[in-house]
Amino acid sequence: MHEIIVRAETPEDLRAIDVVHVSAFEGEDEARLITKLREQADFEPEFSLVAELKGRIVGHLLLSKVQLHRGREMVELLALGPMSVVPSQSHRGIGSELVNSAIRLARDHGYGAIVVAGRPDYYARHGFVPASRWSLRCNIRVPDDALTVLELETGVLDKGGEIRFPPPFAELF
């Protein structure tokens, strides 16, 4: 198997990233979400990861800043997603490479947790657990079991609260 290279996106990658999401999700919603998240003031291109295989972009994952509110306290966390791999390259470990790289990146930048609104069975393999374990809720419409978190700093989630995704997420969910 050829080596999968995970790196931060560059401006030249934007069209290929859209193609990855459109082909994986069979629609444009996720590609539009990524475009809107790039327009947010706190967007960091370093948190937009591409997976290359033989010089071709075959996967993408985006980490976005979200806020955990509990009373007057606010903690900045990261949301993982959208994440996708082109269907012709699925089941080759590309998604896992992207998720593992995102986890390392979040730790390296000192974030206390990552939240994902997605397939709980997939993310459980990477240590994500139901957000309900910490009495966490969120501001987007997703089934309770679809909201999972990975605590990177012990105790950061102990007080529960509401995870507030940026407005573009609310438009999709």
C-alpha positions in Angstrom: 0.0 0.0 0.0 1.1 3.5 -0.8 1.8 5.9 2.0 -1.0 8.2 3.1 0.2 11.8 3.6 -1.8 14.0 5.9 -1.2 17.7 5.7 -2.9 21.1 6.1 -4.9 22.3 3.1 -3.5 24.9 0.7 -5.5 27.2 -1.5 -4.7 24.9 -4.4 -6.6 22.1 -2.7 -10.0 23.8 -2.3 -11.6 22.3 -5.5 -10.3 18.8 -4.7 -11.6 19.1 -1.2 -15.1 19.9 -2.5 -14.9 16.9 -4.9 -14.1 14.6 -2.0 -17.1 15.8 0.0 -19.5 15.8 -2.9 -18.6 12.3 -3.9 -18.6 10.9 -0.3 -21.9 12.5 0.7 -23.5 12.4 -2.7 -24.5 16.1 -2.4 -23.1 19.5 -1.8 -24.2 20.3 1.7 -20.9 19.4 3.4 -18.9 21.2 0.7 -21.0 24.3 1.3 -20.6 24.0 5.1 -16.8 23.9 4.7 -16.9 27.0 2.5 -19.0 28.9 5.1 -16.7 27.7 7.9 -13.7 29.0 6.0 -15.4 32.4 6.0 -15.6 32.5 9.8 -13.2 34.9 11.5 -11.6 32.2 13.6 -11.0 29.7 10.7 -7.5 28.3 10.8 -6.3 26.6 7.6 -3.9 24.5 9.7 -7.0 22.7 11.1 -8.2 21.7 7.6 -6.5 18.5 6.9 -6.2 16.7 3.6 -5.1 13.1 2.9 -3.0 12.4 -0.2 -2.5 9.1 -1.8 -0.2 8.9 -4.8 -0.3 12.7 -5.1 -4.1 12.8 -5.2 -6.4 14.2 -2.5 -8.6 11.4 -1.3 -9.8 12.6 2.1 -10.5 15.7 4.1 -11.2 16.6 7.7 -12.0 20.0 9.2 -11.6 21.0 12.9 -13.6 24.1 13.8 -13.7 26.0 17.0 -16.8 25.6 19.2 -17.7 26.9 22.6 -18.7 25.0 25.7 -20.9 27.2 27.8 -21.8 26.5 31.4 -23.2 29.4 33.2 -20.8 32.4 32.9 -17.9 30.1 32.0 -16.9 29.4 28.4 -14.3 26.9 27.2 -13.1 26.7 23.6 -13.1 23.2 22.2 -12.8 21.8 18.7 -15.5 20.2 16.5 -14.4 17.5 14.1 -16.3 17.5 10.8 -17.1 17.3 8.1 -14.8 14.4 7.4 -14.9 12.2 4.3 -12.9 10.0 2.0 -13.7 9.4 -1.7 -15.7 6.2 -2.0 -13.2 4.5 -4.2 -10.6 4.7 -1.4 -12.8 3.9 1.6 -11.8 1.1 4.0 -8.1 1.7 3.5 -7.4 3.5 6.8 -7.5 7.0 5.3 -10.3 8.2 7.6 -8.4 6.8 10.6 -5.2 8.6 9.5 -7.1 11.9 9.3 -8.8 11.4 12.7 -5.6 10.5 14.4 -3.8 13.5 12.9 -6.6 15.8 14.0 -6.4 14.4 17.6 -2.6 15.0 17.6 -3.1 18.5 16.2 -5.7 19.4 18.9 -3.5 18.1 21.7 -0.5 20.0 20.3 -2.6 23.2 20.4 -3.8 22.6 23.9 -7.4 22.0 23.3 -9.2 20.1 26.1 -11.7 18.1 24.0 -13.0 17.4 20.5 -16.7 17.0 19.8 -18.2 15.3 16.8 -21.8 15.1 15.5 -21.6 12.0 13.4 -21.5 8.3 13.3 -20.9 7.2 16.9 -19.9 3.6 15.9 -17.1 5.0 13.7 -15.7 7.6 16.2 -15.9 5.2 19.1 -12.9 3.4 17.5 -10.9 6.5 18.1 -12.0 6.9 21.8 -15.0 9.2 21.3 -17.8 8.5 23.8 -21.4 9.8 24.1 -21.5 13.4 25.2 -24.3 12.5 27.6 -21.7 11.0 29.8 -20.9 14.5 30.9 -24.4 15.9 30.6 -23.4 17.8 27.4 -26.0 19.0 24.9 -25.6 21.2 21.8 -27.3 23.8 19.8 -27.7 21.8 16.6 -30.4 19.2 15.9 -28.7 15.8 16.1 -29.7 12.6 17.7 -28.4 12.3 21.3 -26.3 9.3 20.4 -24.7 11.1 17.4 -23.0 13.7 19.7 -19.8 12.2 21.0 -16.6 13.7 22.5 -13.0 12.8 23.1 -11.7 14.4 26.3 -8.0 15.4 25.7 -7.5 17.1 29.1 -8.9 15.2 32.1 -11.7 17.1 33.8 -12.4 19.7 31.1 -15.9 18.3 30.5 -16.8 17.5 34.2 -19.2 20.3 34.7 -21.3 19.5 31.6 -22.9 22.4 29.6 -24.0 23.3 26.1 -21.7 23.0 23.1 -22.4 25.8 20.7 -21.5 25.1 17.1 -20.9 28.1 14.8 -24.0 29.2 12.8 -23.1 27.4 9.5 -23.6 24.0 11.4 -27.1 25.0 12.4 -27.9 25.7 8.7 -26.9 22.1 7.8 -28.4 20.3 10.8 
